[in-house]
Amino acid sequence: MTSGEPRSCVRFGSDCTLTTTVEGVHRRSGGITMKSDDLRGIALFEGLTDEQLEASAALCLEVRALMGDHLTDESDFGYSFYIVIDGHVVVKVGDKVVADLRGGDHFGEVSLIEHERRNATVVAAETCHVAKVMTWDFDKFLDVSPLLRERLSATAAGRHNEEE
């Protein structure tokens, strides 16, 4: 296999590791789903019960993004929503950096809620720990709590209006 070819390796066992490389993007997952403790203390989840936090975590995949990894690409179809657990990502429209996001921030909700293509590219500025909710789990994620649906809908509306 030559460098840059899509490849993946999945090992399941006590150390459960998923490593993928697709077109130069390298991501590692230390497990299948997040732990609720990783989400505790993030503003998006404030006011949720322990059961709601557990249900939210069960829908989140753990992702380690390395510096330079593209988590989203402008104009692509959106298949996931992200929450930065720790680390730093930059949001770019064209070549212009329009935002810096850090632990507790989230992105990707606009394309899933509005059913539109991505409005920005998000790149890891350093190694990051992020939670990823896939599009097929996103409605279940929003249904965990009316607070989640309300907060993400308001964020999406605000970001959508900023574009115009």
C-alpha positions as CSV (number, residue, x, y, z in Angstrom):
1,M,0.0,0.0,0.0
2,T,1.4,3.4,-0.9
3,S,1.4,6.5,1.2
4,G,-1.9,8.4,1.1
5,E,-4.0,5.4,0.1
6,P,-7.1,4.9,2.2
7,R,-6.5,2.3,4.9
8,S,-7.9,1.4,8.3
9,C,-7.0,-0.9,11.1
10,V,-9.4,-2.0,13.8
11,R,-8.3,-3.9,16.9
12,F,-10.8,-4.9,19.5
13,G,-9.7,-6.1,22.9
14,S,-9.0,-4.6,26.3
15,D,-7.2,-1.7,24.7
16,C,-9.7,-1.2,21.9
17,T,-8.0,1.0,19.2
18,L,-9.3,2.3,15.9
19,T,-6.8,3.9,13.6
20,T,-7.7,5.3,10.1
21,T,-5.8,7.2,7.5
22,V,-7.8,8.6,4.6
23,E,-6.1,11.1,2.2
24,G,-3.6,12.1,4.9
25,V,-6.0,12.4,7.7
26,H,-5.1,10.4,10.8
27,R,-7.5,9.9,13.6
28,R,-7.4,7.6,16.6
29,S,-10.2,6.5,18.8
30,G,-9.4,5.1,22.2
31,G,-12.8,3.5,22.5
32,I,-16.2,3.2,20.8
33,T,-18.1,5.7,22.9
34,M,-17.3,8.6,25.2
35,K,-17.6,8.4,29.0
36,S,-20.2,10.7,30.6
37,D,-17.4,12.2,32.8
38,D,-15.8,13.6,29.6
39,L,-19.0,15.6,28.9
40,R,-19.6,16.7,32.5
41,G,-18.8,20.4,33.0
42,I,-19.3,21.3,29.3
43,A,-21.9,24.2,29.1
44,L,-23.9,22.4,26.4
45,F,-24.7,19.7,29.0
46,E,-25.4,21.9,32.0
47,G,-28.7,21.0,33.6
48,L,-28.9,17.5,32.3
49,T,-29.5,14.6,34.7
50,D,-26.9,11.8,35.1
51,E,-29.1,9.5,33.0
52,Q,-29.3,12.2,30.2
53,L,-25.6,12.7,30.3
54,E,-25.0,8.9,30.1
55,A,-27.5,8.7,27.1
56,S,-25.6,11.6,25.4
57,A,-22.2,10.0,25.9
58,A,-23.5,6.7,24.5
59,L,-24.2,8.5,21.2
60,C,-20.7,10.2,21.1
61,L,-17.7,8.6,19.5
62,E,-14.3,9.4,20.9
63,V,-11.9,10.9,18.4
64,R,-8.3,12.1,18.7
65,A,-7.4,14.5,16.0
66,L,-3.8,15.3,15.3
67,M,-2.5,18.8,14.5
68,G,-3.4,19.6,10.9
69,D,-6.3,17.1,10.7
70,H,-9.4,18.5,8.9
71,L,-12.5,17.6,11.0
72,T,-14.8,19.3,8.5
73,D,-14.2,20.8,5.0
74,E,-16.1,23.8,3.7
75,S,-18.8,22.8,1.1
76,D,-18.8,19.1,2.0
77,F,-21.9,17.3,3.1
78,G,-22.2,17.2,6.9
79,Y,-22.2,13.8,8.5
80,S,-21.3,14.6,12.0
81,F,-21.4,17.1,14.9
82,Y,-18.4,17.7,17.2
83,I,-17.7,18.8,20.7
84,V,-14.2,19.8,21.6
85,I,-13.3,18.0,24.9
86,D,-9.8,19.4,25.0
87,G,-7.4,20.9,22.6
88,H,-7.7,23.7,20.0
89,V,-9.3,23.9,16.6
90,V,-9.5,26.7,14.1
91,V,-12.5,27.5,11.9
92,K,-11.7,28.8,8.5
93,V,-13.9,30.2,5.7
94,G,-11.8,30.1,2.6
95,D,-8.3,30.9,3.8
96,K,-9.5,33.3,6.6
97,V,-9.6,32.1,10.2
98,V,-12.9,33.2,11.6
99,A,-12.9,31.5,15.0
100,D,-10.8,29.6,17.5
101,L,-12.6,26.8,19.4
102,R,-11.4,25.1,22.6
103,G,-12.5,22.7,25.2
104,G,-16.3,22.9,25.7
105,D,-17.0,24.5,22.3
106,H,-18.9,22.6,19.6
107,F,-19.3,22.8,15.8
108,G,-21.0,21.0,12.9
109,E,-24.6,21.5,14.0
110,V,-25.6,23.9,11.2
111,S,-25.3,21.4,8.4
112,L,-27.2,18.7,10.3
113,I,-30.0,21.0,11.5
114,E,-30.3,23.1,8.4
115,H,-29.6,20.2,6.0
116,E,-27.0,22.2,4.2
117,R,-23.4,21.7,3.2
118,R,-20.6,22.7,5.6
119,N,-20.1,26.4,5.9
120,A,-16.5,26.2,7.1
121,T,-13.4,24.1,7.4
122,V,-12.3,23.1,10.9
123,V,-8.7,22.1,11.4
124,A,-7.0,20.8,14.6
125,A,-4.4,23.4,15.7
126,E,-3.0,20.8,18.1
127,T,-3.8,17.3,19.1
128,C,-7.4,17.4,20.2
129,H,-9.8,15.1,22.1
130,V,-13.3,15.5,20.5
131,A,-16.7,13.8,20.8
132,K,-18.3,13.1,17.4
133,V,-22.0,12.4,16.9
134,M,-22.9,10.9,13.5
135,T,-25.8,12.2,11.5
136,W,-27.8,8.9,12.0
137,D,-27.5,9.4,15.8
138,F,-28.0,13.2,15.8
139,D,-31.8,13.2,16.2
140,K,-31.5,10.7,19.1
141,F,-28.9,13.0,20.6
142,L,-31.2,16.0,20.4
143,D,-34.0,13.9,21.8
144,V,-32.0,13.1,25.0
145,S,-33.1,16.5,26.5
146,P,-35.2,19.4,25.4
147,L,-32.2,21.6,26.6
148,L,-29.9,20.0,24.0
149,R,-32.3,20.6,21.2
150,E,-33.0,24.2,22.3
151,R,-29.3,25.1,22.7
152,L,-28.1,23.5,19.5
153,S,-31.0,24.9,17.5
154,A,-30.3,28.4,18.9
155,T,-26.6,28.1,18.0
156,A,-27.4,26.9,14.5
157,A,-29.8,29.8,13.9
158,G,-27.2,32.3,15.2
159,R,-24.4,30.8,13.1
160,H,-26.7,30.6,10.0
161,N,-27.6,34.3,10.5
162,E,-23.9,35.3,10.8
163,E,-23.3,33.9,7.3
164,E,-25.9,36.1,5.7
